[in-house]
Amino acid sequence: MFTPGINQIAEDLKTPQNTVVGATTGFVVFLGIGPMILAPLSETFGRRRLYLICFSMFTLLHIPTALSPNVATLITLRTFSGFFGSVGIGNGGGSISDMFDPHERAGIFGWYLLGPLLGPTLGPLFGGFIVQYLGWRWVFWVLTIISAFNTIMGFFFLKETYAPVILEARREKYEKSKGGRFRFAGEDDRPFRTKMAISLLRPIKILFTQPIVFIMATYQAIIFGTIYSLYTNFEDIWGGGYGFDTNHVGLMYLGPGIGFLIAVWFLVPRIDTVYNRLTESNNGEEKPEFRLPLANVGAVLVPISIFWFAWTIEYHVHWFPTILSTVFFGLGQVLIFNTVQNYYIDSFSKYAASAIAAGAVFRSLIGGIIPLFAPGLFKQVGYGWGLSVFGFLSLALAPSPLLFYYFGERLRTRFAIDL
């Protein structure tokens, strides 16, 4: 949300612009590291407790951020905000897995996914107006107000969804009211320390022992790194190259956002349609690989849109066809992210949050670090060849969904692990 104010922050805190980008890097990196801890904790203590603690900390951290006296404080506080703010990314997929059956999950997940996707899109749009008329510090005061409202609503309306925690609470209630000892199916009797150790290692175990998760996480990391490299350089591209003011630069972030909305409204529901038809043709037997066919559409759109944007920017083509390319990038990003996340949920249903966290950490680490080096790359070789590097990387990984559709079940069987 504060990216349109990078120049203003740099001037106010008397620091280079690239140093201010470190605040975005810290936030995004810990947006990936956080789920590695918070997701398995939710599979021990429940979703609701983790949500409320993290929502509260995320809200409170915005107050000192708005008062940051120097860039070091800003970066540190944004980094901690990324950790606590990651609870939605780490546990959201798990919550949806708790509440919805596989045949209806993709459509619901698409609307959920709009949050983390539209946030970096709409944030700079509103941030641009706030920065121009109120100053960059007010970005964080506005975030404090919005986050506080969301947190208060959570305390009143957020319910627990994780079945083992619900059943454990019900068991304790029966034991107090009726006496005796009760058990429920699948109850984990291991000592608390053992459960915690296994839970915290689970995302790492999934990431590094499951080839599909590792490769698709790498694919998502390339896409994540691309979009954040674009977002952190929009000010230079549109403000410096096209002469747009801060408000108009903010409007340029709507391109990917429009693509996200079109994908969620028209294409994401088709993921469930394809899944259900393939299941029916497979004698009613469900397979996680049935999520992947529409990922191939995204795998085609992403590299095409990157090359399109890169070279229209390089040759200073009119802004409309240039921004149109980002709409198709948004379409491709949603199709890949949604199908892959649902694939994780179907493959590791009980531990869906840990599986999603495994993919998120790699995606956010790479996606957060790349924007630090992107400005130097663009300055050295230009936006055409600089962004084409991302295009070639996404092109190299484009066959992944197709290959995993045909060979995924074999790989899952071969690399099956006890979680």
N, C-alpha and C positions, 0 to 999 in steps of 0.2 A: 504493500500500500504506500510505502514511503519512497519507492524508486523514482517517481517524478521529482522528488525533492533532493536527490543525491547531490546535485550542484549546490543547492542552498545549504544542505547540511555540511558539505565540505567547506564552504565559505564561513559558515557560522562557527564551526569547530576548528577552523584553520588547519585542515588536513587535506591530502590529495583525494580525488574522487575514487580512485581504485581502493583506497583504504576504507572508505565508506561502504563499498561493495562487500567488504568483509563482514558487515552486519548481516547481509543477505546470505552469505556463505555459511556463517555460524548458525543462523536460523535453519537453513535448509539441511545442513549436515546433521544437526541434532533432531531435525524432523524425522530423519531416518534412524538415528541411534536410539531415540526415545522408545519406539515400538519394540526394540529388542528387549527392553526391560519391562515396559508397561504392558505389552501384550501377554507375555507369560504370567505376569502378576495378576492380570484380569482372569486368567484361567485357574488361579489359586484363590483370590479374594473376591472375585466377581467383577462384572463390568461397571455397575453403578458406583461403587466406592471409588474406583480409579478415575472414572469420569469426573466426579464431584471434586476430588482432591486436585486433580490436574486443571480443571476449569478454574478453580479458585486461585491457584498459583499463577496461571496464565493471566488472569485478570489483574492481580496485584502487581505483577512485574511490569505492566504498562505504565504505572505511575512513576517509578524512578526512571524508566526509559524516557518519558516525556521531559524529565528534568536533567537528563544527561549533561554533565559539564564538559565532557570530552569524548572523543571517538572510542577510546578504550572501554569506557563505561557503556557506551551505546552497543558496541559489539558484544560485550560480555552479557548484558541483559537480554539482547536479542537471541543470543545463543541459548540461554536458559529458557527463554520463551519458546523457542523451537522444541526443546525437550518436552515441556509440559503441554504445548499445543499439539504435539504428535499423538496424543491419546485418541483423538478422533480417527486418525489414519490407522493407528495400531489396533484399535478395538472396534471400529465401525463395521468392518467386514465380518468380524466375529459376531457382533450383535445381529447383523442381518442373517447370518447363518443360523443363529439361535431361533429366529422368528419366522423364517420363510422356507418353504420347501424348494428343492432344486428346480422344479418346472416353472416357478414364478420368480426366481431370485434375480435373474439378470436385469429385468426391467426395473425392479426396486433398487438394485445396486447402481444402476445408471443414474438415478436421481440423487442417490447418496454421493456418488462420485463427482457430481457437479460442484459440490462444496469445495474440495481441494483443488479442483480444476478452475472453477470460476473465481475463486479467491484471488489468485495472482492476476486474473484478467480484470475483474471489476475493481479490485483494490486500487491499482494505479489510476483508474479512471476517476474514482472519487478522491483519491489521494491528490491527484493533480489540481483539483479545485480547492481542496483544503490547503495545500501548500501555497498556491497562488494568492489566496485571499486571507488565510489565517496564519500561515507559517508552518514549518515542518513539525514542530512540537505538538501542534494540535492534531496531527495524524494519530498520535498515541493517546491523546485525551479522548478522541472519538472512539478509538479501539477499546479504551477502558470502559466507556459507557456501554458499548455494544456487548462486550464480554461480560460485564457485570449483569446485564439483563439476562443474557443466555444462561449464566451460572445460577441466578435466582430461579429461573424457570426449571432448570435441572433439578434443584432441590425439591421442588413441588411436584414435578410431573415425571421425572425419569424413573423408570422401574428396572429392577434386575431382570436379565434375560438368560443368564448362563445357567443351564439346567442343574449341573452338580451343586452349585451354590444355593439355588432355590431349594433343592431337595435336602441339602444339609441343614438349612434353616428350618425346614419343615420337620426333619427328624429331631432336631433339638427341641422344637416346640412340643412334639409328641412325648418326648422323654420327660419334659418338665411337667406336663399335664397328666400323663398316664403312668409315668414311672417305667422302669425296665429299660431295655436296650433295643433300639431299632436300627435297621440297616436299609439301604436302598441299592438298587442294581447299579453296578459300576462304581461303588464307593471306593475311594482311594484311602487305604489304611496305612500307607507309608508314613514314617515320621515327617514332621513339618520341614525340617532342614533338608531331608532327602527330596521331598516334593519341590521345595524352592530351588535347589540346585539343578534338578532335572528340568524344571520349568524354564529357568533362565538360560540354560544351554540349548533348549529346544530349537529356537529360531536359527542359531548358528549351525546346529546339526542339520537342519533342513536345507539351509543355504548351501553348505559345502558337501553334502552327500547326495543331493538330488540334482542331476544334470539339467533337468528341465527348468527347475526353479532358478538355478544359477544363470543359465543362458537367457531366459526370459527376463530376469532381473537386470542383466547386462543390457538387453534390448531396451527396456524401460529407462535405464540410466542414460542411454544415449539420447532418447527422446526428451527426458527430463533436463539433461544438460543443454540440449538445443534450445528448448523453450526458455530456460532461465538465462541463457546467453543472449537470447533475443530481448527478453524483458529488460535486462540490465543495460542493454545498449540502445533501446528504443529512443532514449533521450538524445543520444548522439546521432542516430540514424534519421529520426524525424525532426528533431530540433536543429541539429547542426547541418544535416544534409538537405532537408526540405524546408527549413526555416519555420517550422510550426512552433507556436507558443506552448506553454505547459499544459493548458487545457486540451489543445488539439492533439498533443502527444498522448495524453491520457485516453482520448477516443480511439487511438490506434490499437489499444489493447483489446478492443471489442472484437477484432477480427477472429482470433482464436475462440473467444467466447461465443460468437455466433455459431461457429463450427461445433462447439460442445453442445449447444442447445439443439441444433439440427440433428446431431447424432443421437442424443438422448431421446428426443421426441419421435424420430422416424426410424432410426436404425437399431438402437439398442433393444427395443422390444422384439426385433427379429431374431436376436440371439436365443431367446427362449423358444421362439417358433422353430428355429432350426434344431435346437437341442431336443425338443419334444418330438419332432418328426423323425430325427435320427434314432431316438430311443424307441419309438414305435416300430420303425423298420428293423430294429435290432431285438425284436421279440420282447420289448418292454424293459430291456436291460440298460440301465443308465451308465454312461462312461464320461469321465471328465473331459476327454478329448472332443466330445460333441459340442463343447463350448467354442472351439477354435476356428471353425470355418470362416466366420466374418472377420477374424483377425487378419486374414489374408488380404481383405479389402484395405484395411488400415496399413498393412505392410507395403502396399502399392502407393497409397496416397502420401505417406510420410516422406519418402525420399523425393518424389516428384515435387511436392510442395516446397521442400527445402531448397532444391535447385532453382525452382521458379522464383522464390523470394530472393535467393542469393544474387541471381544475375539481373533481376529487375532493379534491385537496389544498386548493384555495381554500376549499371548503365543509367541510373537515375531516371527510370521510367516513371510515368505518372503514378501517383500514390494509389489509385484505385486498383489496378491489376496487381500491384504489389501487395496490398493488404488483403486482396481476394485470395492470394495463395495461403495466407495464414488461416483462412476459414477451412480450407481443405486439410491443413495441418491439424487443426482442432478436431475435424472429423476422424482423421486417422488415429490421432492420439487416444480419443475416447474408445474407438473400436478395439485397439490393442490393449489398453489398460483394463477395460471392462471384461473382455474375454479372458485375459490372463488372470485377473483377480478372482473371477468366478472359477477358473480352472483350479487355482490354489484352494479355494473354499471346498470344492467338490472332492479334491484329492485328499485333503486333511481336515475333514468336516469338524471333528471334535476340537482340533487344534488349529482352526482356520485363522485365528488372530496371530498365532505364532508363524504360520506359513506366510501370511501377508506381511508380517514384520520382517521376515527373512528377505523378502523381495524389496521391501521399502528401504532397508538400511543401505543396501548396495546402490539402489536407485538414487537415494538422497545424498550419499557420500560423493558419488561421481557427479551428480547433478549440481551439488553445491560447490564443488571445487572447480569444475570446468569454467564457470563464469569469471573466476579470478584470472585465468590465463587467456580467455577469449579476446579481451580488448587488445592485448599485445599481438595476438594472431591476426586480428582484423587490421591492425595498424600496419603490420609487416606485409601481408599479402592482399589486403583488401577484403571487402565483404563477400565478393564473388567466390574466390577460392577459399577464404576462411570458412564460410558457411558450407561450402561444398565438401569440406572435410567431414562435417556432420552428415551430409547427404550420402557420402560414400560409406560411412560406417553403418548408417541405417539400411543402406542397400545390401551390405554384406550380411546383415542379420535378418533381412526380409523373408528368406525361405523358412525361418524357424517355425512359425505356426503350422505351415504345411507339413514339414517333416515330423513335427510332434503329433500332428493329427494321425499320421499313419504309424508312427513308431513309438508314440508316447506310452501306450499301455505296456509295451515290451520293456521300456526303460523303467517305468514305475515298478514293474514286477522284479526286474533285475536288481534295482537299487532300493528295494523295500527296507525300511528301518522300523525299529520299535521306538515309539515316542512316549 
